[in-house]
């Protein structure tokens, strides 16, 4: 992932989201051990310090304190390239990707901290 793309702009317009660029130098929370599981899930909390607000995992969410690990967003292209077009969605948005299905929706609970 290098910069904001026209595909990201199109996704934000399609769903009515503000565009909030995911800075590749900032961090995401990712559960790397689960990335190959279905469905792929991503949600965005508000941007804070050096964190983009994105949390990404596959399959079921865990409450284990070590479930998510920090990773620079620039590495996402090599790990979950199909998610890159959605990374400019604003805080409060969720993405679920399963075979033959992509759901994108706004969840106001993510921004009501």
N, C-alpha and C positions, 0 to 999 in steps of 0.2 A: 504494500500500500504506500503510495507516494504522495498523492494529493487528492483533493476534491475532484470528482468526475461528473460528467454530464449524466451518467447513469445514476449517481447518487442524487443529483438534483431531480431527476425524473421520479425516483422512488419517493422522495419527500413530497413532491407535488401530487403524485398519485394518492398518497394517504393523507395529505393535508397537514404535514408536519413542517414546523420551522426547520431550517437547515442549520445544524450545529455540527460543524466539521470535527471529525475525530482526528486530533493531532497525532501523527505517527510517533512522535517522541514521547507521548504520554502513555500511561499504562491502562490495561484492561485487567479484569479479574477473569481467569480462565481455568477450567477444570480439564486440563490436558488429557488426563487418563480416561475421560469420558467422551472425548470429541468424536470418536467413531461410532457412538451409539445414536440411536434415533429415538425421538426427534432431536434436532439441533435447536437449542434455545438460546436466545440472547435478550437481555433487557438492559435499559439504560436509566441509571439514577442520575441525579445532577452531577455536573462536572465539579470536581473538588481537588484543589492543589494540582498534583501531577497525574490525576486519575481521570480518564475519559467518562467514567460512569458506567461503562459497558461491563456486563458479566455474561460469560458465555460457557455453556456446558451441553453435554449430550445426555439423553435419557432422563432419568429422574434426578431432581434437585436433592442435594444432601444438606443436612444441617451441621455436618462435621466442620469444625473450625478451620481445617486444612483443605477443604474441598477446592476452594479457589486459590490460585497463585497469581501473583502479578507478572505481567509480560508486556513489553512495549508493543503498542498497536502496530508498529511497522512489521512485526513478525506474523501478523494475521494472514497476510497474503499466502504464505507458505503453509499455514495450518488450516484455515477455513476460508479459502478464496471465494466461495459462493456467498459468504456473508458480507463481503466488502461493499457491494452496492447499497447496503442498508445502514452503513455506519455513520451516515450524516443525519439519521433520524434524531430528533431532539430527545432530551431526557423525558422519561415517561412513556417511551415506546417499547414494545416487545415484538420479537420475531420468533416464529416457530417454523422450522423446516423439516418436513418428513418427505418420504418418497411421494412424488406427484401432488404435493401440497405445500403451500407457503401461506402462513397466516401472519398478518401484521396488524397490531392494534395498539391503541393508546390506553394506558393503565394509569389513571391519575394517582393511585396510591403510591406509585414510584417517586413522585415529586412532592408528596405531602409528608415532609419529614418533621 
